Amino acid sequence: MAEMRAWVVGVPGAIDTGPLVAVERPVPEPGPGEIRVRVAACGVCRTDLHLAEGDLAPKRPGVIPGHEIVGVVDALGAGATRFAVGDRAGIAWLRHTCGRCRWCRRGRENLCLAPAFTGWDADGGYAGYAVVDEAYAYRLPGGFDDVTAAPLLCAGIIGYRALRRAELPPGGRLGVYGFGASAHLAAQVALAEGAAVHVVTRSAAARRHALDLGAASAVPNGEAPPEPLDAAILFAPAGDIVPAALAALDRGGTLAVAGIHLSDVPPLDYRRHLFQERQLRSVTANTRADGEDFLALAARLRLRVTAQAYPLGEADRALADLAGDRVTGAAVLIP
């Protein structure tokens, strides 16, 4: 049986304890309705870091992380007809929904009662090959090479959903807290739609990046944006930022929290943080419609994807750099 090199989550812990372990695994075979993709690039997401460090409990031992997978279809399972061998395809975070629960029936499959996720429930893309039900794979837009297409598949899709959840009005003022892979794409969509974007982030390099992309301001954590905000998105997994972000909202503003993990939120003062119809919202995964809509929008707007490539053999270093704010934009693994 052919084998491939892969990284798995061994014992979850701080990234400097080496929770990722390099292994050899059998090349997976696609089951009925599935496609197998030979991985050309896999984005490194903060969710992978949460999984490795134990903020998210692994669903099974030795899972292969990675859910921003770009590659070429090289095998088809029985009955798979949506893709042909040789097609370029993307595999993202959402990989299964039941299709029967009340949320799926309402078109809100991101809230499915029995979902499965790539790199958490099933093996992901920190490897040479990955498989997925063809109904959950994406056709990728032209204009993006493998490295720049990979971050679109989670950073881009989740940032897009977060932007819509924040209900930014036309020409409004958007606050962005944290400025990494997801934020730098969502900010470009907001800018293209006429928004003024104000960034708050601890990284000086990220602040420069934000200004280069057209942000109206970029300040360190602890400083307030220069004007009240109509909407805001929290990308940093830091609950202690929530009160300041809410306080920066104008009347009727909405703060959307984009991450799957957030540290504890301090007590809120009702009149200062929520009164006058300010809202605090979470963002949970995405629907496939979100993914299709965003990928079409990314192609139309010709989004600038800032990506730093790492060899697959340095996945542990890529995660450490992400944890240490040493990545501008997105990190991407190349097998």
Residue pairs with C-beta under 8 A, 6 or more apart in sequence:
1 26
1 27
2 26
2 27
3 24
3 25
3 26
3 27
4 24
4 25
4 26
4 27
4 127
4 128
4 129
5 22
5 23
5 24
5 127
5 128
5 312
5 313
5 335
6 22
6 23
6 24
6 25
6 64
6 123
6 126
6 127
6 128
7 20
7 21
7 22
7 23
7 64
7 65
7 126
7 127
7 312
7 315
7 316
8 20
8 21
8 23
8 25
8 62
8 63
8 64
8 65
8 126
9 19
9 20
9 21
9 51
9 52
9 58
9 62
9 63
9 65
10 18
10 19
10 20
10 21
10 62
11 17
11 19
12 19
12 51
12 52
12 53
12 54
12 57
12 58
13 19
13 53
13 54
14 53
15 49
15 52
15 53
15 316
15 319
15 320
15 323
16 320
18 316
19 52
19 53
19 54
20 52
20 65
20 126
20 315
20 316
20 319
22 313
23 62
25 64
25 123
25 127
27 36
27 128
27 129
28 36
28 123
28 129
28 130
28 131
29 36
29 75
29 77
29 131
30 36
30 75
30 76
30 77
30 80
30 131
31 77
31 78
31 131
32 77
32 78
32 79
32 80
33 77
33 78
33 79
33 80
33 133
33 134
33 135
34 76
34 77
34 80
34 131
34 132
34 133
34 134
35 73
35 75
35 76
35 77
35 80
35 82
35 83
35 89
35 131
35 132
35 134
35 137
36 73
36 74
36 75
36 76
36 77
36 129
36 130
36 131
37 69
37 71
37 72
37 73
37 74
37 89
37 91
37 129
37 130
37 131
37 132
37 137
38 71
38 72
38 73
38 74
38 128
38 129
39 69
39 70
39 71
39 125
39 127
39 128
39 129
39 130
39 335
40 70
40 71
40 72
40 146
40 334
40 335
41 69
41 70
41 71
41 146
41 147
41 149
41 150
41 309
41 332
41 333
41 334
42 66
42 68
42 69
42 70
42 124
42 125
42 126
42 150
42 312
42 332
42 333
42 335
43 66
43 67
43 68
43 69
43 150
43 151
43 153
43 154
43 155
43 181
43 307
43 330
43 331
43 332
43 333
44 66
44 68
44 310
44 315
44 318
44 319
44 322
44 327
44 330
44 331
44 332
44 333
45 66
45 67
45 68
45 154
45 155
45 181
46 180
46 181
46 237
46 259
46 322
47 56
47 67
47 93
47 119
47 120
47 154
47 259
47 260
47 261
48 65
48 66
48 67
48 119
48 126
48 319
49 55
49 319
49 322
49 323
50 56
50 237
50 260
50 261
51 58
51 63
51 65
51 119
51 120
52 65
52 319
53 323
55 237
55 261
56 120
56 260
56 261
58 120
59 120
59 121
60 121
63 119
63 120
63 121
63 122
63 123
63 124
64 119
64 123
64 124
64 125
64 126
64 127
64 130
65 119
65 120
65 124
65 125
65 126
66 118
66 119
66 124
66 125
66 126
66 127
66 130
66 333
67 91
67 92
67 93
67 117
67 118
67 119
67 120
67 124
67 125
67 153
67 154
68 90
68 92
68 125
68 150
68 151
68 152
68 153
68 154
68 155
68 332
69 90
69 91
69 92
69 118
69 124
69 125
69 130
69 150
69 153
70 88
70 89
70 90
70 140
70 146
70 149
70 150
70 153
71 88
71 89
71 91
71 125
71 129
71 130
71 146
72 86
72 87
72 88
72 89
73 83
73 84
73 85
73 86
73 87
73 88
73 89
74 85
74 86
74 129
75 85
76 83
76 84
76 85
77 131
80 134
81 134
82 134
82 135
82 137
83 89
83 134
83 137
87 139
88 139
88 140
89 137
89 138
89 139
89 140
90 137
90 138
90 139
90 140
90 149
90 150
90 152
90 153
91 118
91 124
91 125
91 130
91 132
91 136
91 137
91 138
91 153
92 118
92 136
92 138
92 153
92 154
92 157
92 286
92 291
93 117
93 118
93 119
93 153
93 154
93 157
93 158
93 285
93 286
94 109
94 110
94 115
94 117
94 118
94 136
94 285
94 286
94 287
94 288
94 291
95 116
95 117
95 118
95 121
95 122
95 132
95 133
95 136
96 115
96 116
96 121
96 133
96 136
97 104
97 109
97 112
97 114
97 115
98 104
98 112
98 113
98 114
98 115
99 109
101 112
101 113
101 114
103 109
103 110
103 111
103 112
103 113
104 112
107 287
107 289
108 287
109 115
109 287
109 288
110 161
110 284
110 285
110 286
110 287
110 290
111 284
111 285
115 285
116 122
117 285
118 124
118 125
118 130
118 132
119 125
119 126
123 130
124 130
125 333
126 312
126 315
126 333
127 312
127 335
128 312
128 335
136 288
138 153
138 291
138 292
138 295
139 295
140 149
140 152
140 295
141 149
141 295
141 296
141 298
141 299
142 299
143 299
143 302
144 152
144 298
144 299
144 305
146 334
147 307
147 309
147 332
147 334
148 305
148 307
149 305
150 307
150 330
150 332
151 181
151 185
151 305
151 307
151 329
151 330
151 332
152 185
152 294
152 295
152 298
152 303
152 305
153 291
154 182
155 180
155 181
155 182
155 185
155 330
156 182
156 185
156 186
156 294
156 295
156 298
156 303
157 286
157 290
157 291
157 294
157 295
158 182
158 258
158 283
158 285
158 286
159 182
159 183
159 185
159 186
159 189
159 233
159 235
159 258
160 185
160 186
160 189
160 290
160 293
160 294
160 297
161 283
161 286
161 290
162 182
162 186
162 233
162 235
162 256
162 257
162 258
162 283
163 174
163 186
163 189
163 190
163 233
163 256
165 254
165 256
165 281
165 283
166 174
166 231
166 232
166 233
166 254
166 255
166 256
166 281
167 231
167 254
168 174
168 190
168 193
168 195
168 230
168 231
169 230
169 231
170 193
170 194
171 194
171 195
172 195
172 196
172 230
172 231
173 195
173 196
173 198
173 225
173 227
173 228
173 229
173 230
173 231
173 250
174 187
174 190
174 195
174 196
174 197
174 198
174 229
174 230
174 231
174 232
174 233
175 198
175 199
175 200
175 225
175 229
175 231
175 232
175 233
175 245
175 248
175 249
176 183
176 186
176 187
176 197
176 198
176 199
176 200
176 201
176 210
176 215
176 232
176 233
176 235
177 199
177 200
177 201
177 232
177 233
177 234
177 235
177 236
177 241
177 245
178 200
178 201
178 206
178 234
178 235
178 236
178 238
179 187
179 199
179 201
179 203
179 206
179 207
179 209
179 210
179 218
179 235
180 206
180 235
180 322
180 327
180 329
180 330
181 327
181 329
181 330
181 331
182 235
182 258
183 199
183 201
183 233
183 235
184 209
184 210
184 213
184 306
184 329
184 330
185 298
185 303
185 305
186 233
187 197
187 199
187 210
187 213
187 214
187 215
188 213
188 214
188 301
188 303
188 304
189 297
189 301
189 303
190 197
191 197
191 213
191 214
191 215
192 301
196 216
196 227
197 210
197 214
197 215
197 216
198 215
198 216
198 217
198 218
198 219
198 225
198 226
198 227
198 229
199 206
199 207
199 210
199 215
199 217
199 218
199 219
200 218
200 219
200 220
200 221
200 223
200 224
200 225
200 241
200 245
201 207
201 210
201 218
201 220
201 221
201 236
202 220
202 221
202 236
202 325
203 325
203 328
204 220
205 325
205 328
206 218
206 325
206 328
207 218
207 219
207 220
208 218
209 306
209 328
209 329
210 218
211 218
213 304
216 226
217 225
217 226
219 225
221 241
222 244
224 244
224 247
224 248
225 248
228 248
228 249
228 250
228 253
229 248
229 249
229 250
229 253
230 249
230 250
230 252
230 253
231 249
231 253
231 254
231 255
231 256
232 245
232 248
232 249
232 253
232 254
232 255
232 256
233 255
233 256
233 257
233 258
234 241
234 242
234 245
234 255
234 256
234 257
234 258
234 259
234 262
235 258
235 259
236 259
237 259
237 261
237 262
237 263
238 262
238 263
239 262
239 263
239 264
239 265
239 266
240 263
240 264
240 265
240 266
242 255
242 257
242 262
242 265
242 266
242 268
242 280
243 265
243 266
243 268
243 269
243 272
243 273
245 255
246 255
246 268
246 272
246 273
246 274
246 278
246 280
247 272
247 273
249 255
249 278
251 276
251 277
251 278
252 276
252 277
252 278
253 278
253 279
254 278
254 279
254 280
254 281
255 278
255 279
255 280
255 281
256 281
256 282
256 283
257 280
257 281
257 282
257 283
258 283
259 283
260 284
260 285
268 274
274 280
305 329
305 330
306 328
306 329
306 330
307 329
307 330
307 331
307 332
308 321
308 327
308 328
308 329
308 330
308 331
308 332
309 332
309 333
309 334
310 317
310 318
310 331
310 332
310 333
310 334
311 333
311 334
312 333
312 334
312 335
314 333
315 333
318 327
318 331
318 333
321 327
321 331
322 331
